[in-house]
Amino acid sequence: MPNFTDVTEFVLGLTSHQELQGLFIVVFLVVYMITLIGNIGMIILISISLQLQSSMYFFLSPLSFVDVWFSSNCYFFIALVHVEVYILAVMAFDRYMDICSSLLYGSKMSRTVCALLISVTYIYGFSVSLICTLWTYGLYFCGNFEINHFYCADPPLIKIACGGVHSKECTMIVIAGINFTYSLSVVLSSYTLIVAAVLHMHSADGRRKAFSMCGSHLTAVTMFYGTLLFMYLRRPTEESVEQGKMVAVFYPTVIPMLNPMIYSLRNKGVKEAVNKAIVKANLTVNLKN
């Protein structure tokens, strides 16, 4: 029988090369500041702009809030992953309702319904996180407390455990598989119906507008789901953990930084709201002077 050890702390790290640690600190700090400014700016812009009060923009606020929280802590990481996954799925369904059922869109996707959908994603995400955390207590360790990662992710944690691995590994793959499959099914079904509806439109301008509305969301979905599937739907091995560490840098840091840019640069409504906010701010400054 192996000698199990009571664990009080783990050693984490992105790299063991001392000469690179200072560079990584600067890079992560810059990315984090850009993330904060971009996402908090998006939340403020949506709250003050009258033209950004539809449900499409309503969902951008909780998405930006999750991205800020995502980049700021590792304690609720699993919960925030599931919350963001389902917010992206809800946004895909919202696009479907807007394009395919435009006459019923206002009544079916009211502010109350939107708030309820967001509440469900948070409750479900934190419930799944609690289950995953409880299963982690079944792992046993034999003295190796150095995690080959920069946060306490499941795959590298499983890799250094010497007991209770099978149940935790199965739970991780099953929960990740069920949630990614279900949420991705909502996204794919919504966009399949959207594409079918758009192809039947007679107006080229209408088709262009519909694809423009969906382009930014599809970009965000592709980046987020791609990195998560690469991380959590594979058995933890030395090679997969090392590759996953590099990929994992992407979705808690780079994607939250890029999301405000994606939704602003590719969205006419957001760009117009930004321009109006800048003009209004300049007028206010000029009047005070």
VEXPANU-32804 format. One record per residue (C-alpha): residue in one letter; x, y, z. Coordinates in steps of 0.2 Angstrom, whole numbers, padded with zeros to 4 digits, always signed. Layout:
AXYZ/...
//
This chain:
M+0000+0000+0000/P+0007+0017-0004/N+0010+0030+0010/F-0004+0043+0008/T+0000+0060+0014/D-0012+0074+0021/V-0010+0088+0009/T-0011+0106+0015/E-0004+0115+0000/F+0001+0112-0018/V+0015+0120-0028/L+0009+0128-0045/G+0018+0136-0059/L+0018+0140-0078/T+0036+0137-0080/S+0051+0131-0071/H+0063+0143-0080/Q+0067+0157-0068/E+0072+0169-0082/L+0055+0168-0090/Q+0045+0171-0074/G+0047+0190-0074/L+0042+0191-0092/F+0026+0181-0089/I+0021+0192-0074/V+0022+0207-0085/V+0013+0199-0100/F-0001+0192-0089/L-0003+0209-0080/V-0005+0218-0096/V-0018+0206-0102/Y-0027+0206-0086/M-0028+0226-0086/I-0034+0225-0104/T-0047+0212-0099/L-0053+0223-0085/I-0055+0239-0095/G-0063+0230-0110/N-0076+0220-0100/I-0080+0233-0087/G-0081+0246-0101/M-0093+0234-0110/I-0105+0232-0095/I-0105+0251-0092/L-0108+0255-0111/I-0123+0243-0111/S-0130+0250-0095/I-0130+0268-0102/S-0134+0266-0120/L-0152+0266-0125/Q-0149+0257-0141/L-0141+0242-0132/Q-0156+0237-0122/S-0162+0222-0132/S-0159+0204-0126/M-0144+0201-0137/Y-0134+0215-0128/F-0142+0210-0111/F-0133+0194-0112/L-0116+0203-0116/S-0116+0210-0098/P-0116+0194-0088/L-0104+0187-0101/S-0092+0201-0098/F-0095+0200-0079/V-0090+0181-0080/D-0075+0185-0090/V-0069+0198-0077/W-0072+0185-0063/F-0064+0172-0074/S-0048+0181-0075/S-0047+0187-0057/N-0048+0171-0047/C-0046+0152-0048/Y-0057+0147-0033/F-0073+0146-0044/F-0065+0141-0060/I-0076+0126-0064/A-0092+0135-0059/L-0087+0150-0071/V-0083+0138-0085/H-0100+0130-0085/V-0108+0147-0083/E-0100+0154-0098/V-0103+0138-0108/Y-0122+0140-0105/I-0122+0159-0107/L-0115+0156-0125/A-0128+0143-0128/V-0142+0155-0122/M-0135+0168-0133/A-0136+0156-0148/F-0154+0152-0144/D-0157+0171-0143/R-0150+0174-0160/Y-0161+0160-0167/M-0177+0168-0159/D-0172+0185-0166/I-0169+0179-0184/C-0181+0164-0186/S-0196+0170-0175/S-0194+0189-0176/L-0213+0193-0173/L-0213+0183-0157/Y-0195+0189-0151/G-0201+0203-0140/S-0213+0193-0130/K-0204+0177-0129/M-0187+0185-0125/S-0193+0198-0112/R-0181+0205-0099/T-0189+0193-0086/V-0186+0178-0097/C-0168+0183-0100/A-0164+0186-0082/L-0172+0169-0078/L-0160+0161-0091/I-0145+0169-0084/S-0150+0164-0066/V-0152+0146-0071/T-0134+0146-0079/Y-0127+0153-0063/I-0136+0141-0051/Y-0132+0126-0062/G-0114+0131-0065/F-0110+0132-0046/S-0120+0116-0043/V-0109+0106-0055/S-0094+0115-0047/L-0099+0109-0030/I-0101+0091-0036/C-0083+0091-0045/T-0075+0098-0029/L-0083+0085-0018/W-0076+0071-0030/T-0059+0079-0028/Y-0059+0075-0009/G-0058+0057-0015/L-0040+0059-0022/Y-0025+0053-0012/F-0007+0059-0013/C+0009+0051-0009/G+0021+0066-0008/N+0021+0074-0025/F+0013+0091-0022/E+0020+0100-0037/I+0006+0103-0050/N+0012+0105-0068/H+0000+0120-0071/F-0003+0138-0066/Y-0020+0134-0057/C-0027+0118-0049/A-0035+0111-0064/D-0042+0093-0063/P-0031+0084-0077/P-0014+0089-0068/L-0021+0086-0051/I-0027+0068-0056/K-0010+0065-0064/I+0000+0067-0047/A-0013+0058-0037/C-0009+0040-0032/G-0026+0035-0026/G-0045+0038-0030/V-0040+0042-0048/H-0052+0032-0058/S-0068+0039-0050/K-0062+0057-0052/E-0056+0054-0069/C-0072+0046-0075/T-0082+0060-0066/M-0072+0074-0075/I-0074+0066-0092/V-0093+0062-0090/I-0098+0079-0083/A-0088+0088-0096/G-0095+0077-0109/I-0113+0079-0104/N-0112+0098-0102/F-0101+0102-0118/T-0112+0090-0128/Y-0129+0098-0122/S-0123+0116-0123/L-0115+0113-0140/S-0130+0104-0146/V-0140+0120-0142/V-0128+0131-0151/L-0127+0119-0167/S-0146+0117-0168/S-0149+0136-0166/Y-0136+0140-0180/T-0142+0126-0191/L-0160+0133-0191/I-0153+0151-0193/V-0143+0146-0208/A-0158+0137-0216/A-0169+0153-0212/V-0156+0165-0219/L-0154+0155-0235/H-0173+0157-0238/M-0171+0176-0237/H-0174+0185-0253/S-0165+0201-0248/A-0146+0201-0249/D-0145+0215-0236/G-0155+0204-0224/R-0144+0189-0226/R-0129+0200-0223/K-0136+0208-0208/A-0141+0191-0201/F-0123+0184-0203/S-0116+0200-0196/M-0126+0198-0180/C-0120+0180-0178/G-0102+0181-0183/S-0095+0188-0167/H-0104+0175-0156/L-0098+0161-0168/T-0080+0167-0166/A-0082+0167-0147/V-0090+0150-0146/T-0077+0142-0157/M-0062+0149-0147/F-0070+0144-0130/Y-0077+0127-0134/G-0061+0122-0144/T-0049+0125-0129/L-0061+0117-0117/L-0064+0101-0127/F-0045+0100-0129/M-0042+0101-0111/Y-0056+0091-0102/L-0061+0077-0114/R-0044+0068-0114/R-0037+0056-0102/P-0023+0065-0091/T-0006+0060-0097/E+0011+0068-0096/E+0009+0074-0114/S-0009+0079-0113/V-0006+0089-0096/E+0009+0098-0104/Q-0001+0103-0120/G-0016+0107-0109/K-0006+0119-0099/M-0002+0129-0114/V-0020+0129-0120/A-0026+0133-0103/V-0017+0150-0104/F-0029+0154-0118/Y-0046+0153-0111/P-0045+0161-0094/T-0034+0175-0100/V-0034+0178-0119/I-0052+0174-0123/P-0059+0186-0109/M-0047+0199-0116/L-0053+0196-0134/N-0072+0195-0131/P-0075+0214-0129/M-0065+0217-0145/I-0075+0203-0155/Y-0092+0210-0149/S-0087+0228-0152/L-0077+0227-0168/R-0089+0216-0177/N-0106+0223-0171/K-0113+0239-0178/G-0124+0243-0163/V-0109+0242-0151/K-0098+0253-0162/E-0112+0266-0164/A-0115+0266-0145/V-0096+0268-0142/N-0095+0283-0155/K-0110+0291-0146/A-0103+0289-0129/I-0086+0297-0135/V-0095+0312-0143/K-0106+0314-0127/A-0090+0313-0116/N-0081+0326-0127/L-0097+0338-0127/T-0097+0337-0108/V-0079+0341-0106/N-0081+0356-0118/L-0096+0362-0109/K-0086+0362-0092/N-0071+0371-0100/
//
